[in-house]
Amino acid sequence: MTDTVRIENAAAAFNEGDHRRFGEVFDALSEDVFRYVSYRVEDPAEREDIVSDVFFKILRSGNLPEEWPALRRFCYAVARNAVIDRYRSKKTTDDLDDADTSGKISHSVDHASRIDDASTIERVLQYLETVNPEYKEILILRIWDDLPYEDISDITGKSVDNCKKIVSRVLENVRSNVAYLFFFALFIR
């Protein structure tokens, strides 16, 4: 039995009242949800609180999608809403647009190790801090989380074509701006 089938069976059993099977769903999705939240929240304690809230909400829902792609989309959507809700509740002290975690990518991301040059990583991260948070979220879902455009569309509420265009434009801007930043940095040093 494949992992996907095992998780789908666990979701079906959960829906039928066997709540002990939720642990299998948690094990399959907790790393993805934690990574998703980590890209948006710098504070480790707050990150853990949000991830706990996400799985508590999923558990309380009592009815999980039974197909793997739909279950994964559902978990990402709950995580996205939890991050947004957390910052809306903090709005009195920190406007959502000014929040440190509105799409900020942590420097400790494992995927950054795929890039050989540390200065290139810094330039990419610097540039991504200037990108529209909504566009950055779509890029992260596509590149780091490796989600298909259909899932990204469901999570963000944008059309598949719009998601493709956004990823393409942001990547093109990263390429051109990182090259510009590198060229500029040569003359500043």
Steps between C-alpha positions, in 0.01 A plus 500: 500500500644836400528788745236693308249215525583453869436871570177496298386195700589678825298807395203279410524316833522833684184617324327182610584569864838331551673812632813304592587495128549877502860439609576351159364809327701720737820304434452529124432874494663656806837561333337672200280717721791588730716599202216710356452684830878538544524699180258751643579512872845564643430446870542126575252500789235674293569260213434202724183662637365557149581145387329364812197717429492377140485134596258570783266671251541212255427250777195696616366520146407134533482452125814471291526480123579139427707542183866591551515813280182643654619416852832673440327810354264506797792499747682776313183710491449457876867593559473807277186615680661439840798721411269772368276474809800525732606828343149638484468440873826690553389786277463738795875492562632424154331561168479183287687662212787596731525166682844341498352175378282612213660253265854544630724210412722379779873488438508154657292341223646165392431575135748784514778241532433403138651829389879478506594862550405647840504853364252397231269367771521833681423694181203280419364530854551878495312531176219271614442729798388766251256276312126532556419254787220340298735434206768374735255255654413360158870468415571319828210261449627418150877491550558400861185298568492358147123529473328475162343819369151353548564463875647850522192632324273330753704626796531863385175543310679610182463335162755241388611724212542795733714290736720390208545858385585621849767231549647571158513877559646473850769257383588728209523795739716300740737410218531856373512669843743256656731548203461879543569478875810290434627750241425793735673327794823468297530878484407568863770280656 
